């Protein structure tokens, strides 16, 4: 069996193609779309049943939203309290302004430990800062322990979902990856056999690798504690066996009190995986002699979060508890999956989070990866008004483009000005309709449909046909009807 350190894909929004371009290969991959749709249907059905049984579901959402808003308004105070309590319990807190600083802090800690390998609990924050490829370039092997992350790591794949990162992979594909990378002949695609293979693959790592890296679902200011939730028990193994634990957490993850978990855990489990509670909820506070890791570090990551905090509309993005309910409800995500977003954070939350983490210098196409149907807002357990943030980010993108190109030569700006002129004058609007009808005649087939348009119009007919314009507008038909009635 091969135990060579796996390679890791690099998700870099700065290098990712625009969303429309990245989505095309997915739209042409029926197997991937089928995998995504099936997984989403299963999760949605489970979630719907468990949400319905909670008579106080809306009250829980309101309480969680208010709690997260309160934290963001007082974030500095709660982070200071967390640092004080965590340090008093034997932990060491580090502050990282950006991804580069966070990576260097973690590398320095690992070098002090003379670590050549680390085991990891699933953490999107580490993927956000591209920690795995950075550590591997420094000669430190990283081993994911979450089953879905193992599949992606061994297969050289990228995550496509926040909670179920291998959602786009079916079990026959998993069998092929495991058989090839683990050197197992005649491996069945039975889920139990695949799980047993992963367990065997990881067992020696759990027992021999003395350093672990985790993320955090929540940080508790009152006690200086870290909380993680997971479904497989791998997190519990990483929290108890290594002698050194390094936790990487975004600064927004803090909660004021231990009691606040009562609300958050009810919402998170139901929204994320359609369960009443997570199979494993682990909390640890500092260091306990003779029990668990004896060296504990927390790296608090900013990486653009403070700039979000300063803007009222965008600030609500930081309320997110990473449940993925928004992407499960999103019609766009259902068709494209997560890879088209070019970020570890896909779906509606990724469409507003990623551009802001990139300081609006990259991923500007993501705020347009939405139909603005509002389904994400309806299911969000902490009531993030994602459509509102999307519109604000779209405004910023348009403003950027207009300033870059200059007001006079910006096609979008000119187009909107012309549309405003046409729509504000009835005679001009009717004239435009007549001209459009004449212009589109040469593109309208005998069946009454337009199958292809040139130039900018080609985007409309790339994946759909358009019905040709009728011979009369409604106003013309109504005027003729009234004339006949006389």
C-alpha positions as CSV (number, residue, x, y, z in Angstrom):
1,X,0.0,0.0,0.0
2,X,1.4,3.4,-1.0
3,X,1.7,6.0,1.8
4,X,3.4,8.7,-0.2
5,X,2.3,12.2,0.7
6,X,-0.6,13.1,-1.5
7,X,-0.6,16.1,-3.8
8,X,-3.1,18.9,-3.2
9,X,-5.0,21.0,-5.8
10,X,-4.6,24.7,-5.5
11,X,-7.7,26.9,-5.4
12,X,-6.6,30.4,-6.2
13,X,-9.4,32.9,-7.1
14,X,-6.7,35.2,-8.5
15,X,-6.0,32.7,-11.2
16,X,-9.5,31.3,-11.7
17,X,-11.3,32.1,-15.0
18,X,-14.5,34.1,-14.9
19,X,-17.5,32.2,-13.7
20,X,-19.3,32.0,-17.1
21,X,-16.2,30.5,-18.7
22,X,-15.5,28.1,-15.8
23,X,-19.2,26.9,-15.7
24,X,-19.2,25.7,-19.4
25,X,-17.3,22.5,-18.9
26,X,-19.5,21.5,-16.0
27,X,-22.7,22.3,-17.9
28,X,-21.4,19.9,-20.6
29,X,-20.7,17.1,-18.0
30,X,-23.9,15.2,-17.4
31,X,-22.4,12.7,-14.9
32,X,-21.1,15.5,-12.7
33,X,-24.4,17.4,-12.8
34,X,-26.2,14.2,-12.0
35,X,-23.9,13.5,-9.0
36,X,-24.4,17.1,-7.7
37,X,-28.2,17.1,-8.2
38,X,-28.6,13.7,-6.5
39,X,-26.6,14.7,-3.4
40,X,-28.4,18.0,-3.1
41,X,-31.8,16.3,-3.3
42,X,-30.9,13.9,-0.5
43,X,-29.6,16.7,1.8
44,X,-32.6,19.0,1.0
45,X,-35.1,16.3,1.8
46,X,-33.5,15.4,5.1
47,X,-33.2,19.1,6.1
48,X,-36.8,19.8,5.2
49,X,-38.1,17.0,7.5
50,X,-36.0,18.1,10.5
51,X,-36.7,21.8,10.1
52,X,-40.4,21.1,9.9
53,X,-40.4,19.4,13.3
54,X,-38.9,22.4,15.0
55,X,-41.8,24.7,15.9
56,X,-39.4,27.4,17.0
57,X,-37.2,27.3,13.9
58,X,-37.8,30.9,12.9
59,X,-37.2,32.1,16.5
60,X,-33.9,30.2,16.5
61,X,-32.9,31.9,13.2
62,X,-33.7,35.3,14.7
63,X,-31.8,34.6,17.9
64,X,-28.7,33.4,15.9
65,X,-28.8,36.3,13.5
66,X,-29.0,38.8,16.4
67,X,-26.2,36.9,18.3
68,X,-23.9,37.0,15.2
69,X,-24.6,40.7,14.6
70,X,-23.9,41.5,18.2
71,X,-20.5,39.7,18.0
72,X,-19.5,41.6,14.8
73,X,-20.4,44.9,16.4
74,X,-18.2,44.0,19.4
75,X,-15.6,41.8,17.7
76,X,-12.5,43.4,19.2
77,X,-13.7,43.0,22.7
78,X,-14.7,39.3,22.3
79,X,-11.5,38.4,20.6
80,X,-9.5,40.0,23.4
81,X,-11.5,38.1,25.9
82,X,-10.9,34.8,24.0
83,X,-7.2,35.5,23.9
84,X,-7.1,36.2,27.6
85,X,-9.0,33.1,28.6
86,X,-7.2,30.8,26.1
87,X,-3.8,32.0,27.3
88,X,-4.8,31.5,30.9
89,X,-5.8,27.9,30.1
90,X,-2.3,27.1,28.6
91,X,-2.9,28.0,24.9
92,X,-0.9,30.4,22.8
93,X,-2.7,32.8,20.6
94,X,-1.2,34.2,17.4
95,X,-2.6,37.0,15.2
96,X,-2.2,36.8,11.4
97,X,-3.0,39.8,9.2
98,X,-3.2,37.9,5.9
99,X,-2.7,34.4,4.4
100,X,1.1,34.8,4.0
101,X,1.5,35.6,7.7
102,X,-0.7,32.8,8.8
103,X,1.2,30.3,6.7
104,X,4.5,31.5,8.1
105,X,3.3,31.3,11.7
106,X,2.2,27.7,11.2
107,X,5.4,26.7,9.4
108,X,7.5,28.2,12.2
109,X,5.5,26.3,14.8
110,X,5.9,23.0,12.8
111,X,9.7,23.5,12.4
112,X,10.0,24.0,16.2
113,X,8.3,20.7,16.5
114,X,10.7,19.1,13.9
115,X,7.5,18.0,12.2
116,X,7.8,16.2,8.8
117,X,4.1,15.3,8.7
118,X,0.8,16.7,10.0
119,X,-2.7,15.2,10.2
120,X,-5.6,17.6,9.6
121,X,-9.2,18.0,10.5
122,X,-11.2,19.4,7.7
123,X,-10.7,23.1,7.6
124,X,-11.7,25.4,4.8
125,X,-9.7,28.3,6.3
126,X,-6.5,26.4,5.6
127,X,-7.7,25.9,2.0
128,X,-8.4,29.6,1.9
129,X,-4.8,30.4,2.7
130,X,-3.5,27.5,0.5
131,X,-1.8,26.0,3.5
132,X,-1.3,22.4,2.2
133,X,0.7,23.2,-0.9
134,X,2.7,25.7,1.1
135,X,3.7,23.1,3.7
136,X,4.4,20.5,1.1
137,X,6.7,22.9,-0.7
138,X,8.5,23.3,2.6
139,X,8.9,19.5,2.9
140,X,6.1,18.8,5.3
141,X,3.5,16.2,4.3
142,X,-0.1,16.9,5.1
143,X,-2.7,14.2,5.5
144,X,-6.4,15.0,5.5
145,X,-8.5,12.7,7.7
146,X,-12.0,13.6,6.7
147,X,-13.3,10.9,4.3
148,X,-14.4,13.4,1.6
149,X,-11.1,15.3,1.9
150,X,-9.1,12.0,1.5
151,X,-11.0,11.3,-1.7
152,X,-10.2,14.7,-3.1
153,X,-6.6,14.7,-1.9
154,X,-5.8,11.3,-3.4
155,X,-7.7,12.0,-6.5
156,X,-6.1,15.4,-7.0
157,X,-9.5,17.0,-7.0
158,X,-10.8,20.3,-5.8
159,X,-13.7,20.6,-3.2
160,X,-17.1,21.5,-4.7
161,X,-19.1,22.0,-1.5
162,X,-18.6,23.4,1.9
163,X,-20.0,20.6,4.0
164,X,-19.7,17.7,1.5
165,X,-16.6,18.6,-0.5
166,X,-16.6,15.4,-2.6
167,X,-20.3,15.8,-3.5
168,X,-19.5,15.7,-7.2
169,X,-17.8,12.2,-7.0
170,X,-19.9,9.0,-7.0
171,X,-18.8,5.8,-5.3
172,X,-17.5,4.1,-8.4
173,X,-15.2,7.0,-8.9
174,X,-14.1,6.8,-5.2
175,X,-13.4,3.1,-5.7
176,X,-11.1,3.9,-8.7
177,X,-9.2,6.6,-6.8
178,X,-8.7,4.4,-3.7
179,X,-7.7,1.3,-5.7
180,X,-5.1,3.3,-7.7
181,X,-3.6,5.4,-4.9
182,X,-3.8,2.9,-2.1
183,X,-2.7,0.0,-4.3
184,X,-5.7,-2.2,-3.3
185,X,-6.7,-4.8,-5.8
186,X,-10.3,-6.0,-6.3
187,X,-11.6,-3.2,-4.1
188,X,-15.4,-3.1,-4.0
189,X,-17.4,0.1,-4.4
190,X,-19.5,-0.9,-1.4
191,X,-19.5,2.1,1.1
192,X,-18.4,-0.1,4.0
193,X,-15.4,-1.4,1.9
194,X,-14.4,2.1,0.9
195,X,-14.7,3.4,4.5
196,X,-12.6,0.4,5.7
197,X,-9.9,1.2,3.1
198,X,-9.8,4.9,4.2
199,X,-9.6,3.8,7.9
200,X,-6.7,1.4,7.2
201,X,-5.0,4.1,5.2
202,X,-5.2,6.6,8.1
203,X,-4.7,4.3,11.1
204,X,-0.9,4.5,11.1
205,X,-1.0,8.3,10.7
206,X,-3.3,8.7,13.7
207,X,-1.0,6.6,15.8
208,X,2.4,8.0,14.7
209,X,2.0,11.6,13.6
210,X,2.5,13.9,16.7
211,X,1.2,17.1,15.2
212,X,-2.3,18.1,14.1
213,X,-3.9,21.1,12.4
214,X,-7.6,21.9,12.8
215,X,-10.1,24.7,12.0
216,X,-12.8,25.9,14.3
217,X,-16.5,26.0,13.9
218,X,-16.7,28.3,16.9
219,X,-14.5,30.1,19.4
220,X,-15.9,30.7,22.9
221,X,-14.8,34.0,24.4
222,X,-16.1,33.3,27.8
223,X,-13.9,30.2,28.3
224,X,-11.2,30.5,25.6
225,X,-12.5,27.2,24.1
226,X,-12.5,25.9,20.5
227,X,-15.4,23.9,19.2
228,X,-15.5,21.7,16.1
229,X,-18.4,19.6,14.7
230,X,-17.9,16.5,12.4
231,X,-19.6,13.3,11.5
232,X,-16.9,10.6,11.3
233,X,-14.8,10.7,14.5
234,X,-11.6,11.6,12.7
235,X,-11.6,15.0,14.4
236,X,-11.8,13.3,17.8
237,X,-8.7,11.2,16.9
238,X,-6.8,14.3,15.8
239,X,-7.7,16.1,19.0
240,X,-6.7,13.4,21.5
241,X,-3.7,11.5,20.0
242,X,-1.1,14.2,18.8
243,X,1.1,16.1,21.3
244,X,0.7,19.4,19.5
245,X,-2.5,21.0,18.1
246,X,-2.6,24.1,15.9
247,X,-6.0,25.6,15.3
248,X,-6.5,28.1,12.4
249,X,-9.6,30.2,12.7
250,X,-11.1,33.3,11.1
251,X,-11.6,36.1,13.6
252,X,-15.3,36.1,12.9
253,X,-15.8,32.6,14.5
254,X,-16.0,33.8,18.1
255,X,-19.2,33.5,20.2
256,X,-19.7,35.4,23.5
257,X,-20.8,32.5,25.8
258,X,-20.6,28.8,26.1
259,X,-24.4,28.8,26.3
260,X,-24.7,30.3,22.8
261,X,-23.8,26.9,21.4
262,X,-27.3,25.7,22.3
263,X,-28.7,27.9,19.5
264,X,-25.9,27.5,17.0
265,X,-25.6,23.7,17.1
266,X,-29.4,23.2,16.6
267,X,-29.3,25.3,13.5
268,X,-25.9,24.1,12.1
269,X,-26.7,20.4,12.2
270,X,-30.1,20.7,10.6
271,X,-29.0,23.2,8.0
272,X,-25.7,21.4,7.0
273,X,-26.5,17.7,6.9
274,X,-30.1,17.3,7.9
275,X,-29.4,15.9,11.3
276,X,-30.8,16.7,14.7
277,X,-27.3,17.0,16.1
278,X,-23.8,16.4,14.9
279,X,-22.4,12.9,15.7
280,X,-19.3,14.5,17.1
281,X,-19.1,17.8,18.8
282,X,-15.7,18.4,20.4
283,X,-14.6,21.3,22.6
284,X,-11.2,21.8,24.1
285,X,-9.8,24.6,26.3
286,X,-6.1,25.1,26.5
287,X,-3.9,22.3,27.8
288,X,-4.7,19.6,30.4
289,X,-1.6,17.8,31.8
290,X,-1.6,14.2,30.8
291,X,-4.7,14.5,28.6
292,X,-4.6,15.3,24.9
293,X,-2.2,17.7,23.2
294,X,0.3,19.3,25.5
295,X,1.1,22.2,23.2
296,X,-1.9,24.2,21.9
297,X,-1.7,27.2,19.5
298,X,-4.5,29.2,18.0
299,X,-3.9,31.3,14.8
300,X,-6.5,34.0,14.4
301,X,-6.8,35.0,10.8
302,X,-8.0,38.3,9.4
303,X,-7.2,38.1,5.7
304,X,-9.6,40.8,4.6
305,X,-12.3,40.2,7.3
306,X,-11.6,43.6,9.0
307,X,-12.3,45.4,5.8
308,X,-15.6,43.6,5.5
309,X,-16.4,44.5,9.1
310,X,-16.1,48.2,8.3
311,X,-18.9,48.1,5.6
312,X,-22.4,47.9,6.9
313,X,-24.0,45.9,4.1
314,X,-21.1,43.5,3.5
315,X,-20.5,43.0,7.2
316,X,-23.3,40.4,7.4
317,X,-21.2,38.1,5.2
318,X,-19.2,37.4,8.4
319,X,-22.3,36.0,10.2
320,X,-21.9,32.8,8.1
321,X,-21.5,29.5,10.1
322,X,-20.5,27.5,7.0
323,X,-23.6,25.3,6.9
324,X,-23.9,25.3,3.1
325,X,-27.7,25.6,3.2
326,X,-27.5,28.5,0.7
327,X,-25.8,26.4,-2.0
328,X,-28.1,23.5,-1.5
329,X,-31.0,25.8,-2.3
330,X,-29.3,27.7,-5.1
331,X,-30.6,26.9,-8.7
332,X,-27.3,28.1,-10.1
333,X,-25.1,25.9,-7.9
334,X,-27.3,23.0,-8.7
335,X,-26.5,23.3,-12.4
336,X,-22.8,24.2,-12.1
337,X,-21.6,22.5,-8.9
338,X,-18.8,24.2,-6.9
339,X,-15.8,24.1,-9.3
340,X,-17.0,26.9,-11.5
341,X,-16.6,29.3,-8.5
342,X,-12.8,28.9,-8.5
343,X,-12.7,29.1,-4.7
344,X,-12.9,27.0,-1.6
345,X,-16.1,28.9,-0.9
346,X,-18.6,28.1,-3.7
347,X,-22.3,28.8,-4.0
348,X,-24.1,32.0,-2.9
349,X,-21.9,32.5,0.2
350,X,-18.8,32.1,-2.0
351,X,-20.2,34.6,-4.5
352,X,-20.2,37.3,-1.8
353,X,-17.3,36.1,0.4
354,X,-14.6,35.3,-2.2
355,X,-14.5,38.7,-3.9
356,X,-14.3,40.5,-0.6
357,X,-11.5,38.3,0.6
358,X,-9.7,39.3,-2.6
359,X,-10.4,43.0,-1.8
360,X,-12.5,43.1,-5.0
361,X,-9.4,42.8,-7.1
362,X,-10.3,39.3,-8.4
363,X,-13.4,37.0,-8.7
364,X,-15.5,40.0,-9.8
365,X,-17.7,37.7,-11.9
366,X,-19.0,35.8,-8.9
367,X,-21.6,38.3,-7.7
368,X,-23.3,37.8,-11.1
369,X,-23.4,34.0,-10.5
370,X,-26.9,34.3,-9.1
371,X,-30.5,34.7,-10.3
372,X,-31.3,36.8,-7.2
373,X,-34.2,34.5,-6.5
374,X,-33.7,34.8,-2.8
375,X,-33.8,31.1,-1.9
376,X,-30.4,31.5,-0.2
377,X,-31.8,34.2,2.2
378,X,-34.8,32.0,3.0
379,X,-32.8,29.1,4.2
380,X,-29.9,30.8,5.8
381,X,-29.9,29.9,9.5
382,X,-28.4,33.3,10.5
383,X,-30.5,35.4,8.1
384,X,-27.7,36.7,5.8
385,X,-29.4,38.8,3.1
386,X,-27.2,37.4,0.4
387,X,-29.1,39.0,-2.5
388,X,-28.6,42.4,-0.9
389,X,-24.9,41.9,-0.6
390,X,-24.7,40.5,-4.2
391,X,-26.3,43.7,-5.5
392,X,-23.9,45.9,-3.5
393,X,-20.9,44.0,-4.9
394,X,-22.3,44.2,-8.4
395,X,-22.5,48.0,-8.0
396,X,-18.8,48.0,-6.9
397,X,-17.8,45.8,-9.8
398,X,-19.6,48.1,-12.3
399,X,-18.0,51.2,-10.6
400,X,-14.6,49.6,-10.9
401,X,-15.0,48.8,-14.6
402,X,-16.4,52.3,-15.3
403,X,-13.4,53.9,-13.6
404,X,-11.0,51.6,-15.3
405,X,-12.3,52.2,-18.8
406,X,-13.5,55.7,-18.4
407,X,-17.1,56.8,-18.4
408,X,-17.2,57.7,-22.1
409,X,-15.9,54.4,-23.5
410,X,-17.4,51.9,-21.0
411,X,-19.9,49.8,-23.0
412,X,-22.0,48.9,-20.0
413,X,-22.3,52.5,-18.9
414,X,-23.2,53.7,-22.4
415,X,-25.7,50.9,-22.7
416,X,-27.5,51.7,-19.5
417,X,-27.6,55.4,-20.4
418,X,-29.2,54.5,-23.8
419,X,-31.7,52.2,-22.1
420,X,-32.6,54.9,-19.7
421,X,-33.2,57.3,-22.5
422,X,-35.4,54.8,-24.4
423,X,-37.4,53.6,-21.5
424,X,-38.2,57.2,-20.3
425,X,-39.9,58.2,-23.6
426,X,-42.8,56.2,-25.0
427,X,-42.4,57.2,-28.6
428,X,-38.7,56.2,-28.5
429,X,-39.6,52.9,-26.8
430,X,-42.1,52.0,-29.5
431,X,-39.6,53.0,-32.2
432,X,-37.0,50.7,-30.7
433,X,-39.5,47.9,-30.7
434,X,-40.2,48.3,-34.4
435,X,-36.5,48.4,-35.2
436,X,-35.8,45.3,-33.1
437,X,-38.6,43.4,-34.9
438,X,-37.1,44.4,-38.3
439,X,-33.5,43.6,-37.2
440,X,-34.4,40.2,-35.7
441,X,-36.3,38.9,-38.7
442,X,-33.2,37.7,-40.4
443,X,-32.3,35.6,-37.3
444,X,-35.8,34.1,-36.8
445,X,-36.3,30.7,-38.3
446,X,-39.5,29.4,-39.9
447,X,-40.4,27.7,-36.7
448,X,-40.6,31.1,-35.0
449,X,-37.5,30.7,-32.9
450,X,-34.2,32.4,-32.8
451,X,-31.4,29.8,-32.4
452,X,-28.3,32.0,-32.8
453,X,-27.5,35.7,-32.4
454,X,-24.2,37.4,-33.2
455,X,-21.8,39.5,-31.0
456,X,-23.1,40.2,-27.5
457,X,-26.4,38.5,-28.3
458,X,-24.6,35.2,-28.7
459,X,-24.5,34.8,-24.9
460,X,-28.3,34.6,-24.8
461,X,-28.5,31.8,-27.4
462,X,-25.4,29.9,-26.3
463,X,-27.5,27.5,-24.2
464,X,-31.1,28.4,-25.1
465,X,-33.3,29.4,-27.9
466,X,-35.4,32.6,-28.0
467,X,-38.8,33.0,-29.3
468,X,-39.0,35.5,-32.2
469,X,-40.7,38.8,-31.6
470,X,-44.5,38.7,-32.4
471,X,-45.8,40.7,-35.4
472,X,-47.6,43.0,-33.0
473,X,-46.7,44.4,-29.6
474,X,-49.3,44.3,-26.9
475,X,-50.0,48.0,-27.3
476,X,-50.5,47.6,-31.1
477,X,-52.8,44.7,-30.6
478,X,-54.8,46.5,-28.0
479,X,-55.1,49.6,-30.2
480,X,-56.3,47.5,-33.1
481,X,-58.8,45.7,-30.9
482,X,-60.3,49.0,-29.6
483,X,-60.5,50.3,-33.2
484,X,-62.3,47.2,-34.4
485,X,-64.7,47.5,-31.4
486,X,-65.8,51.0,-32.5
